[in-house]
Structures are given as structure tokens and as C-alpha cells.
């Protein structure tokens, strides 16, 4: 940061030019006073006076432009620090034991023959930040509510395990099984916070960096939403997110700051561990990341607390009457501060204090060792406590605490502040001895020189351990802890599904609309209706969900303070503090974060919510796929609707909207139960089964993904004796062939089923082929079943060999099988190896484009006539037809000319 006239402005904006000066003489007096202060006392003094005037103006509620950044010192003055209620000596001993065990656990995990590694340096820098929280702030769940929600920084997990070991929550055997989840089962510890791996311990997965801060914002908002709607009392819950300064470069980390400020989420605190380092080097070597982050958070409307220096700086700053020390702190770049963390006191004396006689005088009575130990605020318990207390007390805004630390703190000169420290996983014997001495632990040299370094426990009856237990009991129990208190929901009977099972009669509707009709009926249910949480990224009307506006309303903590432009309409846009619908704007990432927070409420707060997230085309599993993995890890539940699905169905939108692959992406996530239904009655059975599996007795930690379309079709009524098992397992015979002599089978999903039915007619009338049409409601579930069968057979060769469902279903089905969908071939090809007989797939491989539905389907060769050709081709291979029929079909249907195809239905609802 430059000084003097070159300094970057600290105030954004200036005076509005149109405001006249009604008293030029008074104005000139103020300007003269400022000039005099500059001339007589210098620029730094004048700057100080201006800042105090701005501060006083704010106290008097005089509107002045926001300050972009403040000096590189602690926000909370020493005189304003509250009384520290803890026993610092005991807390130091606790922290030393935790530091040791965390480092030893990782070092032991790197032993020969294991070598699974781990991270030491992140927790070393943030240990005090966590310790103060554990001892004084983090609320547990023992008081019957959800307690606090704490998003632990992923790479700091060894420190959380080490503390749990001291509290007898984890054993030494478990610490030695770190990162060995299967080979040391049931003692294995996951590498990072993974609730799916440790469902009684971790609550929030955070190590996919950037998703932690995003998730924390929407968790805090979900807490307010649940409280406003009377579902759970979350008034005492506070959300803490521990983050790294390098992590803040992720777009997700800062992308939704404005939402937290806009909704006044003062139940949220970010703690950014500013150790000035990324994984491989400085975050801002030539700049100042704390100043940069302060500017960004302030600009977004957050309360910012900087925690830069520990108490050893207080006497020096108290002497700084002319601001020379503050100016030096302001102008020294981060890369240099990182260097100071690794250098001697003599080096710091020369290079930091040495270029100004006033600075040299400040430290003339200090030894080099004292100068070397001038510390960072993130390691000072009293300073941290003051920051946390101020954050909890602040009202009306979320708070961010920017705490400076040293990466690898206390690990010794080979680790502290080194660029490579993130990758360093093992301590040498000399490192261990230095580390032990620094922590004042009673461990003998011989214990470090022979074999693996030992863990340290001061004894269950020691003062330190009793102190830890007492503090946690006073705060409501141990953290982290994940508890599922929610009871199974009383689910509606079959009657609620009857409407959509009747079909659409003569009316044509899209499957999206069929789902919305079912959702409306479910939301009226007196038992579970209020638990549904509709979520959409600014396109409720596109999905036909504006019909919910009048009754469910859109959640807004401020309500609707304006007259809606469409207020005279029946389906007017309506906001309410108790609204049920989440309208998260054009932010799929925000919507998915809402989905995760709502979908895990059964564990977080003991009250199940049923999120229904509807997104547009491919902007779910493609755009926010990492979050769907986060959702799986967090054991969240709910329904995800990929609306306007299909590579050819969404007419006119083009390449970046034409989804032909999300079903394939969904298949990679083991927690996803994915379906591609064709008709309303299929949707009814799938949703009913989903509610049973996720919210009934013996509930499962899965979530359902349904792809639905915007092409209107006539939905048949549910057939008598419908094959419910087939619908749920993924395949059932929808329509048998009625005419023709040569047998064949068409397997279709979603919007392709009507193409298959049309192909069935053409084959019978023109080619003497009797083709059965099968609705493949889930290619993914068919494959999952087959893999499970093969796994069982592989490991149980002495037992009767099982047969996959798809193989059993198609057993005896004479003739070739041709699969077709609006997805790339790889989606139906998932089941190819288990389909008896000849199998061929047709699909929409390649880039999408804007055109009519008919032209697009002809281009990809998935329309009814192309399905006919596919069946004929397989029959020729089997010797049932002459090869000449293929050329006849191509010419008859003009399959090489996209413009010759019937354009099909234009546009489409929802």
C-alpha cells in the first residue's frame, strides 16, 4: 500500500455534484482546518483526525461514504477488549496437547507401509481460533435444539480429532487409523470432514474449498427460514465457518456475500484464517489479503473485525503518536510478513524497524528474541475471545473475522511460514524434540528416538481434561456431533396421487406440469404439506410453478414492501416473511446450497424438510455437480428436478442448454436415485416411493433426481394392474405390439416413449414387425441393480447365482432390443451387457443446437422413423429381413434430411 498522496482512497465515492454549498464560508473554515492539521502535524495526523470524524459521523447517524479498508491493526482496541473468563494457563496446556497429538497423528499416518499422509500446517496456524471457540462459544446439541452449526476447515481435521481424543470421544486406535477407513474398519477416520464416512461425528463436508462458505451462508438463512415458518426454534443457533484466506479466491466463497448482508444474517460468523499462504505460496505476496478481503466484505455489507496482532504489539502501538508504525504496517506487503515469520529478531529489527529512527527507538530496549516473538493476533486467546464476543453481540449484519496467523505455527523452523509447509507430512526426530520443548510436554527423548512418536494425554482426572469437559457441558455438549432426532413422517395415502394417475385426458401437458400438479396436492396435505420447500433459480413461471405464489408465497424476511406490478393478476408475485418458496435468483449454486441445508434439516435441527429443487436444463449436475457430491456427503435428502430436459426437447435454446448427459452425470453419484419418467402416473409412483425411502420408517440417506420435459403430450391413465415394481426398478412393458409377425422390442425413456409408440405403429403397418414398447424409467437403477448382483455373485460363487432385474425382465422377449432416449447413447448403454439377445442404442451424442424438435431428432436419428430404421437394422443382422429394406426405409423417411422431418409441436409449457 502506498503512502502520502499516492495512497489508495479509503472512501468509496465522493460528494454528489448536484448538491449546492449553502454556506461556502463555513465550508472553507473546515478545509482551512484540515490544511492546518496537514501543515502543522503532518498527513498521518490529519488522516487520523479525518477517520475519527467519520467514526463520529456514523455514531451521530450522519450518512457518509463507506470506508473501504482500515489500518492494518486490530479493529477492537485494547481498551475495548472484554474480560476473558477462561483460565489461560489451563487452556494453553490443553492446546499444547492438542497440537502435539494432531501433528503426531499425521506423522504416524506417514509411517512406512502406510504413507496415507495428512496435513499438519493448517491446524497449526488455526489451533487457537478453534480452541477459543470450543472452550467458550460453540454450542452443542444436548439442550434439545440444533446447537451451533460449525463448518470446520477441511485441512484442519487432525486438530479436531486430536481434541476429541483428549475428551475420550476417539481412541488411540482410531487416531492410528486416520485415513485408513476400510483397512482399519471400524476404527478408521476420514481424511476430512465427511459425514457420510463418520455420520455420528461430522455434520458439514467442507474440504471442496469454496463450498464451505457458500453452505454456511445458506445454512444461516435456512435457520431463519425454519424459525420464521414455525418449524424449529433456531433463535439460539449460530453458524460458524472457518475458512482459509487462499480459499477466498474460490468464486463460491465470495459469490453470495450480499445475500447474507441483505437478509441481515447476524447469526453467521466467518472466521478467515489469514496465514497469508495458499497451498504452495503466498496468497498475495505483493499485496495485503486482509485489506483486500476487508474491502470486499465491507462493500458487500458485512461487519468486519480484523484480528492482526497479538498483545505483544500493544505497547508499541501505544507509543505510535505520529502513526509511523501504523504506516509501516500498512505498507509492508504480505510476502515480507511471511518472511519475517521465518527470520530472526535481528533481521526484523534491521528490515522492519531499521529504516526510520522513530521505529528504531520503539524497540531499542527490546531484545532480538522479544522482537522475534512479536506475534500474530490469531494465536492470542484474549484477542480471539474479544473478536468472537463482538461478532456474537453484533446485530443486523453478518460478521467476518480476519485473523492473521502463521502457517505451521509452533511446528519449528522447518515448517513455520514455509511455502512447502502444506505438503509436509512428517516430523523428524529433531523436529519432534523442538516441538515437544516448545509445548512443554513431559515426553522423554527415548520415546521420540525409538519407533513411532507417542500420543500425549495428561490423564482423565487431570485439571486440563476436567476443564475441557466442564466447558463443553456448560455449552450444551460435545462438538462436532451429528444427531438424527427426527421421527418418520406420517406420509399421505394413495388418494393424494390419484389425480395425476388419471392422466391428462384430451389435454396435452408436459411432465414438468404433471409433477407440479402432484406437488400442489402434496403441499395441501395437513401432515407433511408445510415441510415442502420449493426452490428455483428465478424461473418458477417457466416451470409452471407460479400457481403456488398465491398460497405458498415466496420467502423474504422483509416481506413485500412494494406493490407488485402484477398484483391484479390471479398468479401475482407475492413475498412474505413466512413464505414457503425459496426464490434464490439467478444462482444455481445458491439454490443447491439451499437444497442441501433444507435436505439435512432432519439431522441439523431434528425437523425434516422436503426440498424440491427445480432447475433449468443442464444447469444442475453440470454447473453445480460438486455441490451434489457435497449433498451426498452431508446425507441430505430431497427431490431434484431437471426440468426442460433433453437434448432435442428444449427447442430454440441451443448448445449450452441442450441437456443430453445429466442422467449420465447423475449415475456417478452413489446417493442419487435417478429416473427419467414418461408419464404422470410414473411420476406419482416414483415420488411416493421417494417419500417412503427418505422420510418413512428406516429412512435412507439418498436423494431423488427426476428429469422432466417441457413438451406437451397426452398422458394416459394408469393401466390396470400397473407394474409398480417395474416402474420403480427401472423397466416395465408399457405397450405390447398388436400387429405384425416379426418380434422386436423398443426400450424408451422419458419424452422418447411417444416416439417409440409411433415407431411401433409404423413397424406394424409398413414392415410386418410386432414391436413391444418398454418404458425404461431408470437406466441408472437398472445398472445399479445389475452391478450389485454381479458383486454378490463374484464373492459368493458357492451360492445360487443371482440374475439382474433387467435380464429377468427381458428373459423370453424374442427379437432384438433397440433403446432410444433424448440422452446420449452412454445413458442406455449402461445396461447393454445385461440385455439378453441383440441390443442397439440410439441417442443424441454431440452438441445440441437450436432448431425445431423434429429437425433436431431427425439430425440425431432418434425420431420415430429413425427408431424404425434401428429396429429394421437389427432384424437384418438377425437374418429376419433382407438388407435392401434398410435403403428403402432411409429413402422413404428421408432420414438424411433434417428439413424433411415433421417439425413437431412448437414451444411448450413448463
Helices and strands as residue ranges (DSSP letters): G 4-6, H 24-41, H 43-59, G 78-80, H 88-109, H 121-136, E 149-151, G 154-156, H 157-166, H 172-175, H 211-228, E 239-244, G 247-249, H 251-254, H 257-262, E 268-274, H 289-300, E 303-307, G 311-313, H 314-319, H 324-331, H 334-340, H 345-351, H 357-362, H 368-372, G 377-379, H 381-393, E 399-404, G 421-423, H 429-439, H 445-449, H 463-474, G 494-497, H 498-501, E 508-509, H 511-523, G 529-531, E 532-536, G 546-548, H 549-552, E 554-555, E 575-576, E 582-583, H 588-599, H 601-604, E 610-616, H 625-633, E 639-643, H 662-667, E 672-675, H 680-695, E 703-707, E 713-714, H 724-729, E 732-735, E 742-748, G 750-752, H 753-767, E 769-775, H 779-795, H 805-810, E 817-820, H 825-828, G 829-834, E 839-842, H 853-860, H 864-877, H 884-893, G 898-900
